[in-house]
Amino acid sequence: MRISHPKILFINLPALDIEGLSRFLALQPESFKGLCMPMGILYMAAYIKAKLPEAQTAIVDLAIALNRRPRKTDVCTFLNHEISLQAPWKPDIVAVSCLFSASHDIMERVISISDELWPEARIVAGGHHPSALGRQLLENPSLDAVVTGEGEIPLLNIVRKLHIFGKSATLNDISNVISRDAEFFQQSENCCSAGNFPDLDCIPLPYWNLIDMDSYTSQGRRRPMDNGQNCKAATMITSRGCPFQCTFCASHRVHGRKMRLRSTDSIISEMVQLKRLHDVDMILFEDDLFTALPDRTIEILDAMKIPELNNMKIQFPNGLSVNSMTISLAKKLADSGMSIVNLAVESGSEYVQSEIIRKKVNLNKARELISVFRNLGCIVRCYFILGFPGETAEMMDQTISFAHDCGCDWSVFSIATPLPGSEMYDQFIARGEISHRPESWNMSNYFKRCFDTAEITANDLMDKVFIANMRVNFAENINLRNGDFTRALRLFKDVIHLHPEHPAALDGIARCQMKLEDPLFHSTLTAFKSLIKNSIQARNDTEKCRSAGIRFLCDTCY
């Protein structure tokens, strides 16, 4: 019997591993800092509503649930409670979206709980992680199918099957769907595993009504520093695909390598709608390669100069490409409301750039752009990664030295993470340092390493990243060295906003206040002393710094 009004329940996972979720539920911090608009879900919901108006959609948003500061509990109790509480009806399809491999165990539990609650529902998983692993996820007996690549068309086809054939429908002949019903992965000639839409303007605007937009826009993924402090920010995606072949990236498993671009009219229309409907005054562009075509980027920025978008600000959380950036484009970006720049440099070693990760960033150009953006009044943050397969400790030190000397305001040091679907993941497997099993997927944490390599142990790598962060960003921050204490104070206060118990940030604030003759200097010293007294983590961190030769102004508090 056909299902006249199929019900699709999306489940949005928090961007955490299961240990992180457990700690969060035990500690209950003020709010969840990892809110990021679930764009894939919003696009799929919009597409289904446009193509099959009879369908009903709803969401169980576990990230928003964390933002409500749930009572102290364990992971399974939290998941059971929230899924049961938020589901408005008995679904026909449960669509679990998993972007991050670190969330694998959470995804597995969500799938099993959904099967227990609604045994007759079809449970499907999609997103970057399922796209990379495919059939292997069907080892979970509660999962019916895996959607690979971009999900709009495959999920719509699943919904249509149930709409027409009801609960007896099989999913074994749907392109880009790996089904328990099928003996092999069916893929049609006109629908590849990534990059379903040659014309992105054919996709409706995201279905924002599905989520709590007020929470996402007021607390989502942006740097709150100065102009972002009270902004309402929304994520936008203006293109899909990336032609580069960086070994550490797995994005091509969903969006492919061929770039597809939305029209400027479509982009501006979405901005105007966000401003009008949700009072958004900052756009977070999360394209893989927003500046691929500088002329197109300038066209978009020029088109934003309309009364409806007056004072609209922009940020690029994913990082801007150094190689596709030009001086004229840098000036245009700064003139268009971008006051914080994120540059994706990744490595300060020429050898690593060309031979190991194949990103081939021009490091001299990176230095030049950093200087240009700083002269334009922008705060410049650079992304760096340490611990690639084949990268020696000396090469990592070259990256740290580059970060120290390149002139950027802040360096984000992360650990090379083997994402399933990336070339680097396969390299680590070939070297025998990880296995193609869940224990490897769960360790996909950008700030933690759970395995040793031929070049460096996990503990030594984490210590190297920790000390690099403390030395480059705090003790020897470029602004402290240049005597620009007002600028440095902005940076350290930004850290405290995100991490209220950060001893090095408190120390940095005290340094600036002392130089600026700020009367709050003494209260900051008192706060540092109290933190060291009451926090084991803070004491351990400061002792580790001292062992590396890093000294604190606030040491006088002892």
C-alpha positions as CSV (number, residue, x, y, z in Angstrom):
1,M,0.0,0.0,0.0
2,R,1.4,3.4,-1.0
3,I,2.2,6.0,1.6
4,S,0.3,9.1,0.7
5,H,2.2,11.5,3.0
6,P,5.7,10.0,3.7
7,K,7.3,11.3,6.8
8,I,11.1,11.9,6.8
9,L,12.8,12.5,10.1
10,F,16.3,14.0,9.8
11,I,18.8,13.5,12.7
12,N,21.6,16.0,13.0
13,L,24.5,14.8,15.1
14,P,26.7,17.1,17.2
15,A,30.3,17.7,15.9
16,L,31.8,15.6,18.7
17,D,33.3,12.2,19.2
18,I,31.5,10.0,21.8
19,E,34.1,10.8,24.5
20,G,33.6,14.5,23.9
21,L,29.8,14.1,24.1
22,S,30.2,12.1,27.3
23,R,32.4,14.9,28.9
24,F,30.0,17.6,27.8
25,L,27.0,15.8,29.3
26,A,29.0,15.3,32.6
27,L,30.5,18.9,32.8
28,Q,27.6,21.0,31.5
29,P,29.4,24.0,30.2
30,E,27.4,27.1,29.5
31,S,26.7,26.3,25.9
32,F,27.8,24.0,23.1
33,K,30.4,25.8,21.0
34,G,30.1,23.5,18.0
35,L,26.9,24.8,16.4
36,C,27.1,24.7,12.7
37,M,24.1,25.0,10.4
38,P,23.3,21.5,8.9
39,M,23.3,22.7,5.3
40,G,23.1,19.2,3.8
41,I,19.9,18.5,5.7
42,L,18.4,21.9,4.9
43,Y,19.1,21.4,1.2
44,M,17.6,17.9,1.2
45,A,14.5,19.0,3.0
46,A,14.0,21.9,0.6
47,Y,14.5,19.7,-2.4
48,I,12.0,17.1,-1.1
49,K,9.4,19.8,-0.3
50,A,9.8,21.2,-3.8
51,K,9.6,17.9,-5.7
52,L,7.1,16.0,-3.5
53,P,4.9,18.5,-1.6
54,E,3.0,15.6,0.0
55,A,6.0,14.6,2.0
56,Q,6.5,15.8,5.6
57,T,9.9,16.7,7.1
58,A,11.1,17.2,10.7
59,I,14.4,17.1,12.5
60,V,15.9,15.8,15.7
61,D,18.7,18.3,16.3
62,L,21.1,16.8,18.8
63,A,23.4,19.8,18.5
64,I,20.7,22.2,19.5
65,A,19.8,19.9,22.4
66,L,23.3,20.3,23.8
67,N,22.9,24.0,23.5
68,R,19.9,23.8,25.8
69,R,22.3,22.5,28.6
70,P,20.7,19.2,29.2
71,R,20.8,17.7,32.7
72,K,23.8,15.6,33.7
73,T,23.4,12.2,32.1
74,D,25.1,9.5,30.1
75,V,25.2,9.4,26.3
76,C,22.6,6.7,25.7
77,T,20.1,8.2,28.0
78,F,20.6,11.6,26.4
79,L,20.2,10.2,22.9
80,N,17.1,8.1,23.8
81,H,15.5,11.1,25.5
82,E,16.1,13.6,22.8
83,I,15.2,11.4,19.8
84,S,11.9,10.4,21.6
85,L,11.2,14.0,22.7
86,Q,11.9,15.8,19.4
87,A,10.3,13.4,16.9
88,P,6.8,14.9,16.2
89,W,5.4,11.7,14.7
90,K,6.3,8.1,13.8
91,P,8.6,8.5,10.7
92,D,8.6,6.4,7.6
93,I,12.2,7.3,6.9
94,V,14.9,8.2,9.4
95,A,17.8,10.1,7.7
96,V,20.9,10.3,9.8
97,S,23.5,12.9,8.7
98,C,27.1,12.3,9.7
99,L,29.7,14.8,8.5
100,F,32.6,13.8,10.8
101,S,34.1,10.4,11.1
102,A,34.8,11.1,14.8
103,S,31.0,11.0,15.3
104,H,30.9,7.4,14.1
105,D,30.0,5.8,17.4
106,I,27.3,8.4,18.1
107,M,25.9,7.7,14.6
108,E,25.8,3.9,15.4
109,R,23.9,4.5,18.6
110,V,21.5,6.8,17.0
111,I,20.7,4.3,14.3
112,S,20.2,1.5,16.8
113,I,17.9,3.7,19.0
114,S,15.9,4.7,15.9
115,D,15.4,1.1,14.9
116,E,14.2,0.3,18.4
117,L,11.7,3.2,18.5
118,W,10.4,2.7,14.9
119,P,11.2,-0.8,13.7
120,E,9.1,-0.3,10.5
121,A,10.9,2.8,9.4
122,R,13.7,2.8,6.8
123,I,16.9,4.0,8.3
124,V,19.4,5.6,6.0
125,A,22.8,7.3,6.6
126,G,24.4,10.0,4.5
127,G,27.1,12.7,4.6
128,H,30.8,12.7,4.3
129,H,31.5,9.8,6.6
130,P,29.0,7.3,5.1
131,S,29.9,8.4,1.6
132,A,33.5,7.4,2.3
133,L,32.7,4.0,3.9
134,G,29.7,2.9,2.0
135,R,28.7,-0.7,2.3
136,Q,30.9,-1.3,5.4
137,L,28.4,0.7,7.5
138,L,25.7,-1.9,6.7
139,E,27.4,-4.2,9.2
140,N,25.0,-2.4,11.6
141,P,21.9,-4.6,11.2
142,S,19.7,-1.6,12.0
143,L,20.8,0.4,9.0
144,D,18.8,-0.1,5.8
145,A,20.8,2.0,3.3
146,V,23.7,4.4,2.8
147,V,23.4,7.4,0.6
148,T,26.7,8.4,-1.1
149,G,27.6,11.7,-2.5
150,E,25.2,14.6,-2.6
151,G,22.0,13.5,-1.0
152,E,19.2,15.5,-2.6
153,I,18.4,13.2,-5.5
154,P,19.0,9.8,-3.9
155,L,17.0,10.6,-0.8
156,L,14.1,12.0,-2.9
157,N,14.1,8.8,-4.9
158,I,13.9,6.8,-1.6
159,V,11.0,8.9,-0.5
160,R,9.3,8.5,-3.9
161,K,9.7,4.7,-3.7
162,L,7.9,4.5,-0.4
163,H,5.3,7.0,-1.6
164,I,4.4,4.7,-4.5
165,F,5.1,1.2,-3.2
166,G,4.7,1.7,0.5
167,K,6.6,-0.4,3.1
168,S,7.2,-3.2,0.6
169,A,9.4,-1.0,-1.5
170,T,13.0,-2.2,-2.1
171,L,15.9,0.2,-2.4
172,N,18.1,-1.9,-4.6
173,D,17.8,0.1,-7.9
174,I,18.4,3.7,-6.7
175,S,21.5,5.4,-7.9
176,N,23.9,6.4,-5.2
177,V,22.1,4.3,-2.6
178,I,23.9,1.2,-1.2
179,S,21.0,-0.9,0.0
180,R,20.8,-4.0,2.2
181,D,18.4,-5.2,-0.5
182,A,21.0,-5.1,-3.3
183,E,23.9,-7.4,-4.0
184,F,26.0,-4.5,-5.5
185,F,26.1,-0.7,-5.6
186,Q,23.8,0.4,-8.4
187,Q,25.1,3.5,-10.2
188,S,23.5,5.0,-13.3
189,E,25.3,6.7,-16.1
190,N,23.8,10.1,-15.5
191,C,24.2,10.2,-11.7
192,C,27.8,9.8,-10.4
193,S,28.7,9.1,-6.8
194,A,29.6,12.8,-6.2
195,G,28.4,16.0,-7.8
196,N,24.7,15.3,-8.8
197,F,23.8,18.8,-9.8
198,P,25.6,20.4,-12.8
199,D,23.4,23.5,-12.2
200,L,23.3,24.4,-8.5
201,D,20.6,27.0,-9.2
202,C,18.2,24.1,-9.6
203,I,18.3,23.4,-5.9
204,P,15.9,25.5,-3.8
205,L,17.1,27.7,-1.0
206,P,17.8,25.9,2.3
207,Y,14.6,25.1,4.3
208,W,15.6,27.2,7.3
209,N,12.2,26.7,9.0
210,L,13.3,23.1,9.8
211,I,15.8,24.3,12.5
212,D,16.0,26.7,15.4
213,M,17.5,29.5,13.2
214,D,17.7,32.0,16.1
215,S,20.1,29.7,18.0
216,Y,22.1,28.9,15.0
217,T,22.5,32.5,13.8
218,S,23.2,33.9,17.3
219,Q,25.6,31.2,18.5
220,G,26.9,29.5,15.4
221,R,30.3,29.0,13.8
222,R,32.0,32.4,13.6
223,R,34.8,34.3,15.4
224,P,33.0,36.6,17.8
225,M,35.9,39.0,18.0
226,D,34.7,42.7,17.9
227,N,32.3,42.9,14.9
228,G,31.1,39.4,15.3
229,Q,30.3,39.7,19.0
230,N,26.6,40.5,18.5
231,C,26.1,39.5,14.9
232,K,23.5,37.1,13.7
233,A,25.5,34.8,11.3
234,A,24.2,32.3,8.8
235,T,26.1,29.7,6.7
236,M,26.0,29.9,2.9
237,I,27.4,27.7,0.2
238,T,27.9,29.2,-3.3
239,S,29.7,26.4,-5.0
240,R,30.4,22.7,-4.8
241,G,33.5,20.7,-5.7
242,C,37.2,21.4,-5.6
243,P,39.7,20.6,-8.3
244,F,42.7,20.4,-5.9
245,Q,44.0,17.0,-4.8
246,C,45.2,17.7,-1.2
247,T,46.0,14.3,0.3
248,F,44.3,15.1,3.6
249,C,40.9,16.1,2.2
250,A,37.9,13.8,1.6
251,S,35.4,16.4,0.4
252,H,35.6,15.1,-3.2
253,R,33.8,11.9,-2.0
254,V,30.6,13.9,-1.7
255,H,31.0,16.9,-4.1
256,G,33.5,15.6,-6.6
257,R,36.4,17.5,-8.1
258,K,34.6,19.4,-10.8
259,M,33.5,22.8,-9.5
260,R,29.9,23.9,-10.0
261,L,29.0,27.5,-9.3
262,R,25.8,29.2,-8.3
263,S,24.8,32.3,-10.1
264,T,25.4,35.7,-8.5
265,D,21.6,36.4,-8.6
266,S,20.9,33.2,-6.7
267,I,23.5,34.1,-4.1
268,I,22.3,37.6,-3.5
269,S,18.7,36.4,-3.4
270,E,19.6,34.1,-0.5
271,M,21.4,36.8,1.4
272,V,18.4,39.1,1.1
273,Q,16.1,36.4,2.3
274,L,18.4,35.7,5.3
275,K,18.5,39.3,6.2
276,R,14.7,39.8,5.7
277,L,13.5,36.6,7.4
278,H,16.1,36.1,10.1
279,D,17.8,39.4,10.6
280,V,21.2,38.0,9.5
281,D,24.0,40.5,9.3
282,M,27.0,38.2,8.8
283,I,27.4,35.5,6.1
284,L,29.7,32.5,6.7
285,F,30.8,31.2,3.4
286,E,31.7,27.5,3.7
287,D,32.7,26.7,0.1
288,D,35.7,24.4,-0.4
289,L,37.1,27.0,-2.7
290,F,35.2,30.3,-2.7
291,T,37.9,32.3,-4.5
292,A,38.5,29.7,-7.3
293,L,37.6,32.4,-9.9
294,P,38.7,35.8,-8.6
295,D,36.5,37.7,-11.2
296,R,33.4,35.8,-10.0
297,T,34.3,36.5,-6.4
298,I,34.6,40.2,-7.1
299,E,31.3,40.1,-9.0
300,I,29.5,38.6,-5.9
301,L,31.1,41.2,-3.6
302,D,30.1,44.0,-5.9
303,A,26.5,42.7,-6.1
304,M,26.3,42.8,-2.3
305,K,26.5,46.6,-2.4
306,I,22.8,47.1,-2.3
307,P,20.6,48.8,0.3
308,E,19.0,45.5,1.4
309,L,22.5,44.2,2.4
310,N,23.8,47.3,4.0
311,N,26.5,46.6,6.7
312,M,26.5,42.9,5.9
313,K,29.7,41.3,7.2
314,I,31.4,38.2,5.9
315,Q,33.7,35.4,7.2
316,F,35.3,32.3,5.7
317,P,35.6,29.7,8.5
318,N,37.0,27.0,6.1
319,G,39.9,29.2,5.2
320,L,40.7,31.1,2.0
321,S,43.0,29.7,-0.7
322,V,46.4,31.4,-0.9
323,N,47.1,30.4,-4.4
324,S,43.8,31.7,-5.9
325,M,44.0,35.0,-3.9
326,T,45.1,38.2,-5.6
327,I,46.0,41.6,-4.1
328,S,43.0,43.3,-5.7
329,L,40.7,40.6,-4.4
330,A,42.2,40.9,-0.9
331,K,41.4,44.6,-1.0
332,K,37.9,43.9,-2.2
333,L,37.2,41.4,0.5
334,A,38.4,43.8,3.2
335,D,36.2,46.5,1.7
336,S,33.2,44.1,1.7
337,G,32.9,43.5,5.4
338,M,35.6,40.9,6.1
339,S,37.6,42.0,9.2
340,I,38.9,38.5,10.1
341,V,40.8,36.5,7.5
342,N,41.4,32.7,7.7
343,L,44.2,31.5,5.3
344,A,44.6,27.8,4.7
345,V,48.4,27.5,4.6
346,E,48.7,24.0,6.2
347,S,52.5,23.7,6.1
348,G,55.5,25.9,6.3
349,S,57.7,23.3,4.7
350,E,58.2,23.6,0.9
351,Y,58.9,19.8,0.8
352,V,55.7,18.9,2.6
353,Q,53.7,21.3,0.3
354,S,55.0,19.8,-2.9
355,E,55.8,16.2,-2.1
356,I,53.6,15.1,0.8
357,I,50.3,16.9,0.8
358,R,50.3,18.3,-2.8
359,K,48.6,21.5,-1.8
360,K,51.6,23.5,-3.2
361,V,50.9,26.7,-1.4
362,N,53.3,29.5,-2.4
363,L,54.8,30.4,1.0
364,N,56.2,33.7,-0.2
365,K,52.8,34.6,-1.5
366,A,51.3,33.6,1.8
367,R,53.7,36.0,3.7
368,E,52.8,38.8,1.2
369,L,49.1,38.3,1.7
370,I,49.4,38.2,5.4
371,S,51.1,41.6,5.3
372,V,48.5,43.0,2.8
373,F,45.5,41.9,4.9
374,R,47.1,43.2,8.1
375,N,47.8,46.6,6.5
376,L,44.1,46.6,5.4
377,G,43.2,46.3,9.1
378,C,42.2,42.7,9.1
379,I,43.0,40.2,11.9
380,V,44.8,37.4,10.1
381,R,44.5,33.8,11.2
382,C,46.4,30.9,9.5
383,Y,45.7,27.2,9.5
384,F,48.5,24.8,10.0
385,I,48.6,20.9,10.2
386,L,51.3,18.8,11.8
387,G,51.9,15.0,11.6
388,F,51.4,14.1,7.9
389,P,52.6,10.6,6.9
390,G,56.3,11.0,5.9
391,E,56.6,14.4,7.7
392,T,59.6,14.4,10.0
393,A,59.9,16.4,13.2
394,E,62.3,18.8,11.5
395,M,59.6,19.5,8.8
396,M,57.1,20.1,11.5
397,D,59.5,22.6,13.1
398,Q,59.8,24.4,9.8
399,T,56.0,24.9,9.9
400,I,56.1,26.2,13.5
401,S,59.0,28.6,12.6
402,F,57.0,29.8,9.5
403,A,54.0,30.4,11.7
404,H,56.1,32.3,14.2
405,D,57.8,34.5,11.7
406,C,55.1,35.0,8.9
407,G,53.4,37.9,10.6
408,C,49.9,36.5,11.1
409,D,48.0,37.4,14.2
410,W,47.0,33.8,15.1
411,S,48.0,30.3,14.1
412,V,45.6,27.4,14.4
413,F,47.7,24.3,14.8
414,S,45.9,21.0,14.3
415,I,47.0,17.3,13.9
416,A,46.9,15.5,10.6
417,T,43.7,13.4,10.8
418,P,43.1,10.3,8.7
419,L,39.7,10.9,7.3
420,P,38.1,7.9,5.5
421,G,38.0,8.7,1.8
422,S,41.2,10.8,1.8
423,E,44.4,9.7,0.3
424,M,46.1,10.3,3.6
425,Y,43.8,7.7,5.3
426,D,44.9,5.1,2.8
427,Q,48.6,6.1,3.3
428,F,48.3,5.5,7.1
429,I,46.7,2.1,6.4
430,A,49.4,1.1,3.9
431,R,52.0,2.0,6.5
432,G,50.3,-0.3,9.1
433,E,49.7,2.6,11.5
434,I,45.9,2.5,11.5
435,S,43.3,-0.1,10.4
436,H,40.2,0.2,8.3
437,R,37.9,-0.3,11.3
438,P,35.8,1.9,13.6
439,E,38.6,2.4,16.1
440,S,40.4,4.4,13.4
441,W,37.3,6.3,12.3
442,N,36.6,7.4,15.9
443,M,40.1,8.9,16.2
444,S,39.4,11.5,13.6
445,N,40.1,14.3,16.0
446,Y,42.1,17.4,14.7
447,F,43.7,18.0,18.1
448,K,44.4,14.5,19.3
449,R,46.5,11.6,17.9
450,C,45.8,8.1,19.1
451,F,48.5,6.2,17.1
452,D,52.3,6.4,16.7
453,T,54.0,6.7,13.3
454,A,57.5,6.0,12.1
455,E,58.3,9.7,12.4
456,I,56.8,10.7,15.8
457,T,54.9,9.2,18.7
458,A,51.3,10.3,19.4
459,N,52.3,11.9,22.7
460,D,55.3,13.8,21.2
461,L,53.1,15.1,18.4
462,M,50.4,16.3,20.7
463,D,53.1,18.0,22.9
464,K,54.6,19.6,19.9
465,V,51.2,21.1,18.8
466,F,50.5,22.2,22.4
467,I,53.8,24.0,22.8
468,A,53.6,25.5,19.3
469,N,50.2,27.0,20.2
470,M,51.4,28.4,23.5
471,R,54.6,29.9,22.2
472,V,53.5,31.3,18.8
473,N,50.0,32.5,19.8
474,F,50.5,33.5,23.5
475,A,54.0,33.9,24.9
476,E,55.5,35.3,21.7
477,N,52.5,36.5,19.8
478,I,53.5,38.8,16.9
479,N,51.5,41.7,18.4
480,L,53.2,41.5,21.8
481,R,56.6,41.5,20.0
482,N,55.5,44.5,17.9
483,G,54.2,46.4,20.9
484,D,50.6,46.5,19.5
485,F,49.0,45.6,22.9
486,T,45.6,46.8,22.0
487,R,45.4,44.4,19.1
488,A,46.9,41.5,21.2
489,L,44.3,42.2,23.9
490,R,41.5,41.7,21.3
491,L,42.9,38.3,20.4
492,F,43.3,37.1,24.0
493,K,39.9,38.3,25.0
494,D,38.5,36.3,22.0
495,V,40.1,33.2,23.5
496,I,38.6,33.8,26.9
497,H,35.2,34.3,25.3
498,L,35.5,30.7,23.9
499,H,37.6,29.2,26.7
500,P,37.0,31.0,30.0
501,E,39.6,29.0,31.9
502,H,42.5,29.4,29.6
503,P,45.6,30.3,31.7
504,A,47.8,31.5,28.8
505,A,45.0,33.8,27.6
506,L,44.6,35.3,31.0
507,D,48.4,35.8,31.1
508,G,48.3,37.5,27.7
509,I,45.5,39.8,28.9
510,A,47.5,40.7,32.0
511,R,50.6,41.5,29.8
512,C,48.6,43.8,27.6
513,Q,46.8,45.5,30.6
514,M,50.1,46.1,32.3
515,K,51.6,47.8,29.2
516,L,48.4,49.8,28.6
517,E,48.3,50.8,32.3
518,D,44.8,49.3,32.5
519,P,43.5,49.3,36.1
520,L,42.0,45.8,35.5
521,F,45.5,44.4,35.5
522,H,45.4,43.4,39.2
523,S,42.0,41.7,38.9
524,T,43.3,39.7,36.0
525,L,46.3,38.6,38.1
526,T,43.8,37.5,40.8
527,A,41.8,35.6,38.3
528,F,44.9,33.8,37.0
529,K,45.9,32.9,40.6
530,S,42.4,31.5,41.3
531,L,42.4,29.5,38.1
532,I,45.8,27.8,38.9
533,K,44.6,27.1,42.4
534,N,41.3,25.5,41.4
535,S,42.0,23.8,38.1
536,I,44.2,20.8,37.8
537,Q,44.2,21.2,34.0
538,A,45.4,24.8,34.2
539,R,48.2,23.8,36.6
540,N,49.3,21.0,34.3
541,D,49.2,23.2,31.2
542,T,51.4,25.9,32.8
543,E,53.9,23.4,34.1
544,K,54.2,21.9,30.7
545,C,54.9,25.4,29.3
546,R,57.5,26.0,31.9
547,S,59.2,22.7,31.0
548,A,59.5,24.0,27.4
549,G,61.0,27.3,28.6
550,I,57.8,29.4,28.3
551,R,57.4,31.8,31.2
552,F,54.3,33.6,32.4
553,L,54.0,37.2,33.6
554,C,51.5,35.8,36.1
555,D,54.0,33.5,37.7
556,T,54.4,36.2,40.3
557,C,51.1,35.1,41.6
558,Y,52.6,32.1,43.2
